[in-house]
Every structure is written in C-alpha cells, then in structure tokens.
C-alpha cells in the first residue's frame, strides 16, 4: 500500500473550523501523494469488505463502503477544486497523471464481482432488514450505481470497460486543459483605447489590468465560457466586435489545442461503452438514472419548443435589422447583442449597461443574496477574515441557522484570473453527513473582471442573476441534513440539480430584495422604481435568442451522444452543422451557446447527454416560483417548507417526490412556456 507522510496536511481531517483545508500548508505534491495513497487505502478497505467471511449485511457492506476512502476524498476535494480555479503547468501535469488512475480506481471497486455479490445480497433482502427509508434508498442507489457501472459484465466485458473509462478520463482532462489554454490564448488584444469606446471606465481599467497581468501592452478582452461575450453588447467599434465574436466561436478549433478530434473520439468511446452496458446510445444510458426517464420524453419536450423559439428569434432579428439599417449595417451575429440593447432601451427604457453602478458586488452579495436567504430561511452569514482560502481573492463566511447554531462555511471566489476555467459553479471541500460527523464547506466561483485597485466591482444584470443562481447551489449544499454522504447536498440526478439554483434567481428582482441591494455605488440612491418596472416589462425581450441558443447547444449535445460506435465523423464542424440543421435550430444569427470545441459541460464536465437538464429543471423552477408567489413570496413559512421538504433531503428521497411534497402535485409546464414566450400569456 502507498503510504502518505504523516506530515502531509491532508493525512488527517483538518483541525480548522468545519474541516476547512489548511490551504497555506498544502502543496500540489501533498495533493498528489494523498490521492495516490488514498486510492491504495480505499482499495484495502474495499478488499476487506468484499473478502469478509461474514454474511453480507447493511452495516458491514453498504455502510462500510460509505465510510471508506476518507483520505482520498480529502485529497480529491482540494485538488479538483484547484484544477478549476488555480491551474498551473505542474497541476495540469499531475491532473493528466491522476485522471486515468482515478478512473481505474473507480472501476476496480464497481467491477469487483465479490463486492457486487454482497451488495446484490443486501439489495435482495432490503425490505426485510428493518431499515429506515433513507437506508433502503442507499441500498437501492448503490445497487443501481454498480449495475450502470458494469457490475454485471463478464470478465472480458469488465476489462474492456476499464479500458474505455481510462481513455475517456484522460481525454476529458485533455479537453478541459486544451480549452483553458486556448481560451487564454484567444483573449483579444487592443492597442488603442479608442477602440474600446462604449465600455465604461471600470471595464477599460479591467482590460488594462488583464493585459498587465499577462505582461502585454495595451488592453486585453478576456473570454468567458459561452459564445456570447459581455462586451459585445457595448462596443461601438464593429470591427472589434467581430474580432471578439470570432475569437469566441473559434476557440480550441485548430492548432495544438484543437478539441475537435478529442470530442469525436470521446463521443465514439461513450457510444461503445453504452453498447457494452446494453444501451443503444450514450444518451439512453444517461437517461436510465435521470428524472426524465427516457430520450423520448426529452425529445418531446425539446421538439415542442424549437418552432416557437425560432419564430421568436426571427421576430427579434427583424427588429434588430431595422435598427442596424439606420446606420447602414447589415445585421451579423457579432451585432446582435449591441443592437438588442438599443432595442431594449428604445422599447422598454432599459439600458442594462447603465445599470452597473447600482450593482456593486459586496452590496449585491450581502444586502441581496445573503439578505434573501436570511429572510426566507433564517440563515445568517458572518465574514471570517481570519480563515484563508486557496487564493487571496477567496473570502470565507461562517453560516448560522435560525437558532444561532453554526452550520458550515461558505467561500466566495468571484474574480476571473489566469489559470481559472471559465463559467460559474459551486463545489464542495467538505460535504455534510451525520454518519461521518461532517458539516458542509462549499464554494461559489464566478468569473467577474477584477477592477483596478481601489475601484468598486460593478456587475451586469446577468452577473447578478448568476450570483443568485450559484448561491442556490450553495444553499443546497449548506442545508443538507442527511445521514449518508452519498446523498449529501447536490447529490441528485443531473436533470434535477439545477432546479433549486434556478428558483433562487427569483429573489434577484424581488422588490424588497432589489430595493435593498440596488443602490448607486457613489450616491447611495436606490434604483428608481420605474427602472425596476421596466426591467420586469422587458423580461420577454431576448427570450427568442436565449431559448434558441440554449436549444441549439442542447440538441448538439444530444446529437453527439446519439451516435453509434460505427458512426463516421471525419469533420466535427460538418457534423455540428448537420446536427443543427436536422434539429431545426441552424440559424446563422444565433449560434449555439456552446459549440463543440468549447462545450465544457459535456466533454469536460458531468453533462454529457444531460445539457437538457437546465430547461427540464426550469419546468420545476417556473412552477415553484408560481407557488412562492401564490403563497406571498418571501416568507419564512415558505422557506421552511422548501428547505425542509426539498433542499435538506438531498438525494435521500426520490427527487420528484420531494417536488410533489412542496408543490402538492406534479409539475405544470405552463409557467415555463409563458416565461419564455413560447405560448400566449393567457394560455
């Protein structure tokens, strides 16, 4: 067995509050050592479980598995958070080394015939063991996990599956590293400040700071993860808009960081794995463990949205083309956001770019995000400046429940930087479990441009919504009150995990909350009520574009994961275009939110064949928002019901049963269709 040095800070649980890792003491080599030794340690623990001479019981098999792998978990929680937020050449080297080893480790456990025989035996008698409901569900979940992982394969099948999983793990790492480096390389350099006309002083200073950080002269427009770049809505220089747009859509599509061949290989390997496991496609394999249940259900939902979304997008394009024509411009994709803001301002008197002075980061966070959580759930967040994160930008808050008891820690890492992947996300350093006696330590990551020293951090309206969204994931982790770590926090099906976070977005524009945080950074004046009303009135503007770009990405994801191992794909760009055309979402003015080579969610994340989850979850979200409104909104009674019946139970109950416990019935798609303008408001 590989041993970890006892001086390694990860050797034992951290002595810091709630097990917060002692980041200042942890090196990358400590992480590598802990993961390697942790895998060996867990293999020994599992061997003891599988080789036991005692008959299989819930305690000596399933609970024992839940307790195993603690050193590995500590190492992986730190290391994999750093791969996303603080990557370096050495870290990427270690990541490439560990990825196939971790895949092999997982397979060695789930493909162990003796271990599965014991789980199978407990599963067969689960209803006769006197177990509580959460324990019965744990047995069922373990059994399904192992079956879908290939536990019923013969020896040759298990060997082949292990090969596929190791190669896929390595390719996923390659895709993510390629994208990160290609995105950094694609940042658009601007030498003359005049070209940045339209950006405000803070944004120009941030571009100058980004250039200085990279050691280049002038200004640098760095890229966020999706196709659409925020600056496209403001830059008056059309040539620069085009440069920025083309830099975005061409990321990782050529040269040494070309992700096209990587995506093709991954899709084919996933198809081969699905067939080996008895499924026709990877999409069908994924659906076996999602609330949607089948690809047919997903297809029906998406197909019903394509026509109305395309019609709405074309109508929006017509309005934009009229405005562009006034200046002699023929509308192009890089013009859409720019003229969309003009139409929004003309029709609804809303200039979203001019709203930024009312959305200062700390005020939004404390008087908006935290305040909504306190009013709805009674939870409080207290800054802990003496606790250090993994980077100077990371801040830490302690979380208290309504009775004043300490619950866990919340970390905020809000700024973009070199070595940090694009997008926004929530993850955990410690997950809650009564079995293990652990309480949650969660982190939110955003990619806001860092202002010049001494300047306030001003957010766009989209960034405000993103902060509320990601905090919804954080609450899911912080409110967890389960026995077993397998069910903690966001450990729910992929097509359910976005639901609570999307619900939390509703408070961003809730009058009492908006009135608290939306105050001018210099004058302290509240955002005029007329502006708030205009924002609300303008909600449907842009939904055609937003729905179509999302559907295009979703259907592209499905196309990649409906292929068979024999499917020939010589040109990933041609495959992508054909997939969009066949799905009825090919529209040059509205490219997919993510194109293949930078579709991190599905090729370097957990959303393969699952990107539909966002809109599937939004059905539940929109219906729940109506429930909140029907029950007077921001009330503790509502928050206690939503927290107690749904957020706190994690994966310990059937997700749709948790939804019904709150809503009193199955979900109604009507609120979502009305929200996105896909049906008439009175329908």
Helices and strands as residue ranges (DSSP letters): G 17-19, G 23-25, H 28-50, I 58-63, H 64-67, H 70-85, H 89-110, H 113-124, G 126-128, H 133-148, H 155-185, E 188-190, G 193-196, H 201-214, E 219-221, G 230-233, H 238-249, G 255-257, H 260-276, H 282-287, H 295-326, G 333-335, H 336-348, G 352-358, H 361-364, I 365-370, H 371-377, E 380-383, E 395-400, E 406-415, E 425-430, E 441-448, H 461-478, G 485-487, H 494-504, G 505-509, H 511-517, H 529-537, H 543-560, H 572-583, G 596-598, H 600-603, H 613-630, H 636-642, I 643-647, H 655-663, H 670-675
